[in-house]
C-alpha cells in the first residue's frame, strides 16, 4: 500500500493533506525519515510513526452516525449523502442499510461488507427499533392490525411489535427493512407518520449524546456484540 493511502486511511486527512505532512519531515517508516508519498508500506508489519506517535492501522472502520433529516443513505449523489458527514477518513465507507431522506437516527457507517451483509440479510431477522410520531392518536385497533401484519395489493409487511405507546407516539420493532415500511403500515391503518427516528439496530443503540449529524467510532464492546450474530 502507498504511504499516503495508508495515512489517509488511518485518519491523517486527504491524500493532499498527507503529502504536506510528509514534506514537513515528521513521518518515519521503520525508523527512517520518509519524504516520498508513494513509498510502499506493509500495513501489517511496517512501523509508521507520525510526529512521534506510532500509527495503528485498522482495516475496517465502524462509525455510529446520528443521521439528520435531509441526507440520503448513499455513497454519492447530486444531493447531500450521509457520507458527506464523515470527513475524517477515506476507507471506501458506505451506510449499512438505509434510512429515508427525512428519517433520522442511528445509522452504521462501515467498510465491512461481511458484517453489513449479515446485519441486512432477511434470513437473520435483525431487529430494528424506531421512535414514531403520528398525525393522530394511535388506537388499539391500529396496533392490532400492525401487529398481525399488513397485506396490501402490491406489498405485504411482516408483523411488527409496538411498545411504549402514548397518544400519538410509540416505539415500533421491525425485522424487515422494506422501502417506506413504517410509513406505509400506518397509512394502511388510516394514520400518518409525521416523524421517524431509528434508535436501535440489533444490539447497537443510538448514543443520545451525539447531536444530529455527529458520529463516533463504535466501542469494542458494541462491535463485539454486533458481530455475535
C-alpha positions as CSV (number, residue, x, y, z in Angstrom):
1,X,0.0,0.0,0.0
2,X,1.2,3.5,-0.7
3,X,2.2,5.6,2.3
4,X,-0.2,8.4,1.5
5,X,-3.1,6.0,1.2
6,X,-2.1,4.3,4.4
7,X,-2.0,7.6,6.4
8,X,-5.2,8.8,4.8
9,X,-7.0,5.6,5.9
10,X,-5.7,6.0,9.4
11,X,-7.2,9.5,9.8
12,X,-4.4,11.9,8.8
13,X,-6.5,13.7,6.2
14,X,-6.9,13.6,2.4
15,X,-4.1,12.4,0.2
16,X,-3.0,16.1,-0.4
17,X,-3.0,16.8,3.3
18,X,-0.9,13.7,3.9
19,X,1.6,14.8,1.3
20,X,2.0,18.1,3.0
21,X,2.6,16.3,6.3
22,X,5.3,14.1,4.7
23,X,7.0,17.3,3.4
24,X,7.2,18.6,7.0
25,X,9.6,15.7,7.7
26,X,7.6,14.2,10.6
27,X,6.9,10.8,9.0
28,X,9.1,7.8,9.7
29,X,8.9,4.3,8.2
30,X,10.8,1.6,10.2
31,X,12.9,4.3,11.9
32,X,13.9,6.1,8.7
33,X,12.6,9.5,7.6
34,X,10.3,9.2,4.7
35,X,9.9,12.0,2.1
36,X,8.0,10.1,-0.6
37,X,4.2,9.9,-0.5
38,X,4.2,6.9,-2.9
39,X,6.6,4.8,-0.9
40,X,5.2,1.3,-0.4
41,X,4.5,0.1,3.1
42,X,3.2,-3.1,4.6
43,X,0.3,-2.3,6.9
44,X,0.7,-5.5,8.8
45,X,4.5,-5.4,9.6
46,X,6.0,-1.9,9.0
47,X,6.3,0.6,11.8
48,X,4.9,4.0,10.8
49,X,5.5,7.0,13.1
50,X,4.0,10.5,12.6
51,X,5.1,13.3,14.8
52,X,6.5,10.9,17.3
53,X,3.3,8.8,17.6
54,X,3.1,5.3,16.2
55,X,0.2,4.8,13.8
56,X,-2.1,1.8,14.3
57,X,-3.7,0.6,11.1
58,X,-7.2,-0.7,11.1
59,X,-8.5,-2.4,8.0
60,X,-12.2,-1.8,8.9
61,X,-13.9,1.2,10.2
62,X,-17.2,1.3,12.2
63,X,-19.0,4.6,12.9
64,X,-22.3,5.3,14.6
65,X,-23.9,8.3,12.9
66,X,-26.9,10.2,14.3
67,X,-28.4,10.9,10.9
68,X,-30.1,14.2,10.4
69,X,-33.1,14.8,8.1
70,X,-32.2,15.9,4.6
71,X,-29.4,13.4,3.8
72,X,-29.8,10.2,1.7
73,X,-28.3,6.9,2.6
74,X,-26.0,6.5,-0.4
75,X,-22.3,6.8,-1.2
76,X,-22.7,9.5,-3.8
77,X,-25.4,11.5,-5.4
78,X,-26.3,15.0,-6.6
79,X,-27.8,15.8,-3.2
80,X,-26.3,15.5,0.3
81,X,-25.5,12.0,1.4
82,X,-24.7,10.6,4.8
83,X,-21.0,10.2,3.8
84,X,-20.7,13.9,3.5
85,X,-20.9,14.0,7.3
86,X,-18.0,11.5,7.7
87,X,-15.0,13.7,7.0
88,X,-12.0,12.2,8.8
89,X,-11.2,9.1,6.8
90,X,-11.1,7.7,3.3
91,X,-11.8,4.0,3.6
92,X,-14.5,3.4,0.9
93,X,-17.2,3.7,3.6
94,X,-20.9,3.0,3.0
95,X,-24.0,3.1,5.0
96,X,-25.2,-0.3,6.4
97,X,-28.8,-0.3,5.2
98,X,-30.7,2.8,4.6
99,X,-32.9,5.4,6.2
100,X,-35.2,7.6,4.2
101,X,-34.1,11.1,3.5
102,X,-36.4,12.6,6.2
103,X,-35.8,9.8,8.7
104,X,-33.3,10.5,11.5
105,X,-31.3,8.5,14.0
106,X,-29.0,5.5,14.1
107,X,-27.0,4.6,11.0
108,X,-24.0,2.4,10.9
109,X,-21.2,3.6,8.6
110,X,-18.6,1.0,7.7
111,X,-16.5,-0.7,5.1
112,X,-17.0,-4.2,6.4
113,X,-19.1,-5.8,3.7
114,X,-19.4,-9.1,5.6
115,X,-20.9,-7.6,8.7
116,X,-23.2,-5.4,6.7
117,X,-24.5,-8.4,4.8
118,X,-25.2,-10.3,8.0
119,X,-27.0,-7.4,9.5
120,X,-29.1,-6.8,6.5
121,X,-29.8,-10.4,5.4
122,X,-33.5,-11.2,5.8
123,X,-32.8,-14.7,7.0
124,X,-31.1,-13.3,10.1
125,X,-34.2,-11.2,11.1
126,X,-32.2,-8.5,12.7
127,X,-34.5,-6.3,14.9
128,X,-34.6,-2.6,14.4
129,X,-36.3,-0.2,16.8
130,X,-37.9,3.2,15.7
131,X,-39.4,6.1,17.6
132,X,-42.5,7.2,15.8
133,X,-44.8,10.2,15.9
134,X,-48.1,10.1,14.1
135,X,-50.7,12.6,13.0
136,X,-53.4,11.0,15.1
137,X,-53.5,9.1,18.3
138,X,-52.5,5.5,17.8
139,X,-55.5,3.3,18.6
140,X,-55.7,-0.2,20.0
141,X,-57.2,-1.3,16.6
142,X,-54.3,0.2,14.7
143,X,-51.8,-1.6,17.0
144,X,-53.7,-4.9,16.5
145,X,-53.6,-4.6,12.7
146,X,-49.9,-3.7,12.5
147,X,-49.0,-6.5,14.9
148,X,-50.9,-9.0,12.7
149,X,-49.0,-7.9,9.6
150,X,-50.2,-5.6,6.8
151,X,-51.2,-7.0,3.4
152,X,-51.7,-4.5,0.6
153,X,-52.4,-5.1,-3.1
154,X,-48.8,-4.7,-4.1
155,X,-46.9,-5.4,-0.9
156,X,-47.1,-7.2,2.4
157,X,-45.3,-6.5,5.7
158,X,-44.5,-8.9,8.5
159,X,-46.0,-8.4,11.9
160,X,-44.3,-5.6,13.8
161,X,-44.4,-5.1,17.6
162,X,-45.5,-1.7,19.0
163,X,-44.4,-0.8,22.5
164,X,-44.1,2.3,24.7
165,X,-47.3,3.7,23.2
166,X,-48.6,7.0,24.5
167,X,-51.0,9.1,22.5
168,X,-49.5,9.9,19.1
169,X,-46.1,8.4,20.0
170,X,-44.8,4.9,20.1
171,X,-41.8,2.7,19.5
172,X,-42.0,0.0,16.8
173,X,-39.9,-3.1,16.4
174,X,-39.2,-4.5,12.9
175,X,-37.3,-7.4,11.4
176,X,-37.7,-6.2,7.8
177,X,-36.4,-3.1,6.1
178,X,-38.7,-2.5,3.1
179,X,-39.0,0.8,1.4
180,X,-41.1,3.3,3.5
181,X,-42.3,0.3,5.5
182,X,-43.4,2.1,8.7
183,X,-45.0,5.0,6.9
184,X,-47.0,2.6,4.6
185,X,-48.1,0.4,7.6
186,X,-49.5,3.4,9.4
187,X,-51.2,4.7,6.2
188,X,-52.8,1.3,5.8
189,X,-54.5,1.7,9.2
190,X,-55.6,5.3,8.5
191,X,-52.9,7.2,10.3
192,X,-49.8,9.0,9.1
193,X,-46.2,9.2,10.3
194,X,-45.0,12.7,10.9
195,X,-41.6,12.0,12.5
196,X,-39.4,8.9,12.4
197,X,-36.2,8.1,14.2
198,X,-34.2,4.8,14.4
199,X,-32.9,4.3,17.9
200,X,-31.6,0.7,17.8
201,X,-30.3,-1.9,15.3
202,X,-29.8,-5.3,16.8
203,X,-27.6,-4.7,19.9
204,X,-26.4,-1.3,18.8
205,X,-28.3,1.6,20.5
206,X,-28.1,5.2,19.4
207,X,-25.8,7.2,21.6
208,X,-28.1,10.1,22.7
209,X,-25.1,12.3,23.5
210,X,-24.5,12.5,19.7
211,X,-26.0,15.6,18.3
212,X,-27.8,15.4,14.9
213,X,-25.1,14.9,12.3
214,X,-22.4,13.8,14.7
215,X,-20.7,10.4,14.7
216,X,-18.2,8.4,16.7
217,X,-16.4,5.1,16.4
218,X,-18.0,2.1,17.9
219,X,-16.6,0.8,21.1
220,X,-15.0,-2.6,21.3
221,X,-18.0,-3.9,23.3
222,X,-20.5,-2.5,20.8
223,X,-18.6,-4.1,17.9
224,X,-18.2,-7.5,19.6
225,X,-22.0,-7.6,20.3
226,X,-22.8,-6.7,16.7
227,X,-20.6,-9.3,15.3
228,X,-22.0,-12.1,17.5
229,X,-24.8,-12.8,15.0
